[in-house]
Amino acid sequence: MSHFVIKSIVNKQTFKEIGRHHISKSDKIALAVILSGALAVAIGSAANGQHIISFYAILFVAIFPFVYYLTVKKGVKLQLQRISESTGSDELELEISFNDDKIAIFCTNTNGTSFIEYTSIDRFVKTKNMYVLLTKARQFIAIDKTAFAESEERKNFFRFLKSKACKI
């Protein structure tokens, strides 16, 4: 039984809005540890007069975030290319059904349906224009905030997700 059926569109703007939220907490921690370690090496090397090592450690600290950013951007571009190749459109039109046992995502562009278990939901994020459910495998379900006509409907939706043990 479907408790909520929401229409959604995934396009370039969706990826832009989700942005940094799509990076998992563990990845953010790993990035901070790597950069902190490299910075510590740079400072320690400079203090010991090892200027070449210090230079390369500082260079790493400066370049690593940029390379990471380009890698993420390339991944987004690849996803958008896949959408375009498989649908002939720059966006996916989705109908998301929140059922008793799982979430069903029907793509009107391809007439295909995929399913996500509620136990796979890892995080919930609010952005300027949407609510985003992120899975452990880094998939996302983007829901336009305007999908809920009334605040009571939105509250019922959040209660329903909480009842399914989603982290909201």
C-alpha positions as CSV (number, residue, x, y, z in Angstrom):
1,M,0.0,0.0,0.0
2,S,1.3,3.4,-0.9
3,H,1.2,6.0,1.9
4,F,2.7,8.8,-0.1
5,V,3.2,9.2,-3.9
6,I,5.5,12.1,-4.9
7,K,6.6,13.3,-8.3
8,S,10.2,14.4,-8.6
9,I,12.6,15.6,-11.2
10,V,16.3,14.9,-11.2
11,N,18.4,17.2,-13.3
12,K,21.6,19.2,-13.2
13,Q,20.1,21.6,-10.7
14,T,19.3,18.7,-8.4
15,F,22.9,17.7,-8.3
16,K,24.0,21.3,-7.7
17,E,21.6,21.7,-4.8
18,I,22.6,18.4,-3.2
19,G,26.2,19.3,-3.7
20,R,28.4,18.7,-0.6
21,H,25.6,16.9,1.2
22,H,26.1,13.9,-1.1
23,I,29.5,13.4,0.4
24,S,29.2,10.9,3.3
25,K,30.2,11.8,6.8
26,S,33.0,9.1,6.8
27,D,34.4,10.6,3.6
28,K,34.5,14.1,5.2
29,I,36.3,12.7,8.2
30,A,38.8,10.8,6.0
31,L,39.4,14.0,4.1
32,A,40.0,16.0,7.3
33,V,42.4,13.3,8.6
34,I,44.4,13.2,5.4
35,L,44.7,16.9,5.1
36,S,45.5,17.3,8.8
37,G,48.2,14.6,8.6
38,A,49.7,16.3,5.5
39,L,49.7,19.6,7.3
40,A,51.4,18.1,10.3
41,V,54.0,16.6,8.1
42,A,54.6,20.0,6.4
43,I,55.0,21.8,9.8
44,G,57.2,19.1,11.2
45,S,59.4,19.0,8.2
46,A,59.7,22.7,8.1
47,A,60.7,22.8,11.8
48,N,63.4,20.1,11.1
49,G,64.8,22.0,8.2
50,Q,63.5,19.5,5.6
51,H,62.1,22.1,3.3
52,I,61.6,19.9,0.2
53,I,59.4,17.5,2.2
54,S,57.6,20.5,3.7
55,F,57.1,22.0,0.2
56,Y,55.5,18.8,-1.2
57,A,53.3,18.3,1.9
58,I,52.0,21.9,1.5
59,L,51.5,21.3,-2.2
60,F,49.5,18.2,-1.4
61,V,47.3,20.1,1.1
62,A,46.7,22.8,-1.5
63,I,46.0,20.5,-4.5
64,F,44.2,17.5,-2.9
65,P,40.9,19.3,-2.2
66,F,40.9,20.6,-5.8
67,V,41.5,17.1,-7.2
68,Y,38.8,15.7,-5.0
69,Y,36.4,18.4,-6.2
70,L,37.2,17.6,-9.9
71,T,36.7,13.9,-9.2
72,V,33.2,14.5,-7.7
73,K,32.3,17.0,-10.5
74,K,33.4,14.3,-13.1
75,G,31.1,11.8,-11.4
76,V,28.2,14.2,-11.5
77,K,28.9,14.9,-15.2
78,L,29.0,11.1,-15.8
79,Q,25.6,10.7,-14.1
80,L,24.1,13.4,-16.2
81,Q,25.5,11.8,-19.4
82,R,24.0,8.5,-18.4
83,I,20.6,10.2,-17.9
84,S,20.9,11.8,-21.3
85,E,22.0,8.6,-23.0
86,S,19.3,6.4,-21.5
87,T,16.4,8.8,-21.8
88,G,17.2,11.2,-24.5
89,S,16.4,14.0,-22.0
90,D,18.5,16.1,-19.6
91,E,16.3,15.1,-16.6
92,L,14.6,12.1,-15.1
93,E,10.9,12.4,-14.2
94,L,10.2,10.1,-11.2
95,E,7.2,9.0,-9.3
96,I,8.2,8.0,-5.8
97,S,5.9,5.7,-3.8
98,F,6.5,5.3,-0.1
99,N,5.0,1.9,0.5
100,D,4.7,-0.3,3.7
101,D,7.8,-2.4,2.9
102,K,10.0,-0.3,0.6
103,I,10.3,2.8,-1.6
104,A,9.4,2.3,-5.2
105,I,10.8,4.7,-7.8
106,F,9.1,4.7,-11.2
107,C,10.9,6.5,-14.0
108,T,8.4,7.9,-16.5
109,N,11.2,8.4,-19.0
110,T,12.1,4.7,-19.2
111,N,9.0,3.0,-17.7
112,G,11.3,1.3,-15.2
113,T,10.9,0.8,-11.5
114,S,13.6,0.4,-8.9
115,F,13.2,-0.2,-5.2
116,I,15.0,1.0,-2.1
117,E,14.6,-0.6,1.3
118,Y,14.0,1.7,4.2
119,T,16.9,0.1,6.1
120,S,19.2,1.4,3.3
121,I,18.4,5.1,4.1
122,D,21.5,6.5,5.8
123,R,20.8,10.3,6.0
124,F,18.2,12.9,5.6
125,V,19.2,16.4,4.4
126,K,17.2,19.6,3.9
127,T,18.4,21.9,1.2
128,K,16.9,25.2,0.1
129,N,14.3,23.7,-2.2
130,M,14.2,20.0,-1.4
131,Y,14.4,17.1,1.1
132,V,16.9,14.5,0.2
133,L,17.1,10.9,1.4
134,L,20.6,9.5,1.0
135,T,21.3,5.8,1.0
136,K,24.3,3.9,2.3
137,A,25.3,3.2,-1.3
138,R,25.2,7.0,-2.1
139,Q,22.0,7.0,-4.1
140,F,19.6,9.7,-3.4
141,I,15.9,10.5,-3.4
142,A,15.2,14.2,-4.0
143,I,11.8,15.5,-3.0
144,D,10.8,19.0,-4.0
145,K,9.6,20.9,-0.9
146,T,6.6,22.0,-2.9
147,A,5.4,18.4,-3.1
148,F,3.6,18.9,0.2
149,A,0.6,21.2,-0.2
150,E,0.1,21.5,3.6
151,S,2.5,21.5,6.5
152,E,0.4,18.7,8.1
153,E,1.0,16.5,5.1
154,R,4.7,17.1,5.5
155,K,4.6,16.3,9.2
156,N,2.8,13.0,8.4
157,F,5.4,12.2,5.8
158,F,8.2,12.7,8.3
159,R,6.3,10.6,11.0
160,F,5.9,7.9,8.4
161,L,9.7,7.9,7.6
162,K,10.6,7.8,11.3
163,S,8.2,4.9,11.8
164,K,10.3,3.1,9.2
165,A,13.5,3.7,11.2
166,C,14.8,6.3,8.7
167,K,17.3,8.7,10.2
168,I,15.6,12.1,10.1
